[in-house]
Amino acid sequence: MLNYICSTSEDKTPLILIHGIAGTSKVFEPQINEFGKQYYVISIDLPGYGRSSMLENTSISSYANAVYDFLISHALESPILLGHSLGGMIVQKIITQHPSYAKASILVGTSSKFGGNDVLWQKHFINSRLRPLNEGKTLAEISESLINNIVGPKTEKKIIKFASNIMSSISDKSYRVAINSLIGFDLKNKLSSISIPTLLIAGENDNQAPAKIMRRMSENIKLSQFVVINECGHLINIEKPVDFNNALKDFFIKYNL
């Protein structure tokens, strides 16, 4: 069972928001406020996050199946799917498995393959993220330092606090399984099969999903639009909400969404 928060415009086009490893449904507050009247905005808590129950076995595929089953069970037809980071991987999985389901997709600060071909890098990434927990610290204790490491250099303190408070609410177990779910993710060779309008948004200073990687992704997707948000790190939608929302508006207008 997935928990979610939503706007009240149930008669409008569904705009589904899927957070990343360090987020919850609450991280999309600026987008719910901005688009809640024009779209039926639904921000989902992934399994193990918020009040959503954990999965028995966790992977990108199982996350994607849980989200897709939720959408189908709620009769949400022809939605726009937006995913940030891990959420962007989940969106890629859904739209390549069910190519005629969504109306459009928005991929934010994400990649089509975890860690490229560098197995050592993948192991280093996993170990560096989990080391503090393995040493006995809690996610609440390390959230602010982790957030500081992934945002842009000019990010306001209130944004860092907002993001770290959200991250602090995540259970250590949910964080661990989400981190490990990245291993083996690879849809690089399936990008060319994506036929729906797709917006890719990168942060200029994103050290988790660099803009150059997302640019290459966009070159392999037929109806793609690529946008870089200046002076912005990984948490694009809350670091630069006005620029982020404007990119969405331009995309919606271009494709009459």
Number of C-alpha atoms within 10 A of each C-alpha: 16 18 17 17 16 19 18 13 15 15 9 14 18 25 27 23 27 27 25 23 20 24 28 24 22 18 22 23 14 17 20 21 11 15 17 20 14 14 23 23 28 22 25 25 25 30 22 22 24 21 14 15 14 16 16 7 10 18 19 24 17 17 24 21 16 16 23 20 14 16 15 11 9 9 9 18 13 14 21 24 25 24 22 27 23 27 27 26 29 29 28 29 24 21 23 17 15 11 15 13 18 19 21 24 24 23 28 29 30 29 27 23 17 21 20 14 10 9 13 9 13 17 13 11 14 15 15 11 14 18 12 14 18 10 8 8 13 14 22 16 13 15 22 18 11 16 20 17 15 17 26 23 12 10 17 11 10 10 16 22 15 15 24 23 15 19 23 18 16 20 15 16 13 18 21 15 17 23 20 16 18 20 17 15 19 18 16 15 10 15 18 16 13 21 17 19 21 24 23 25 26 28 29 20 21 22 15 18 22 18 24 12 15 23 18 13 20 22 14 16 20 15 16 20 18 19 19 21 20 14 17 23 28 26 29 26 24 23 24 20 17 14 16 22 17 11 19 19 13 12 20 15 9 11 12 7 14
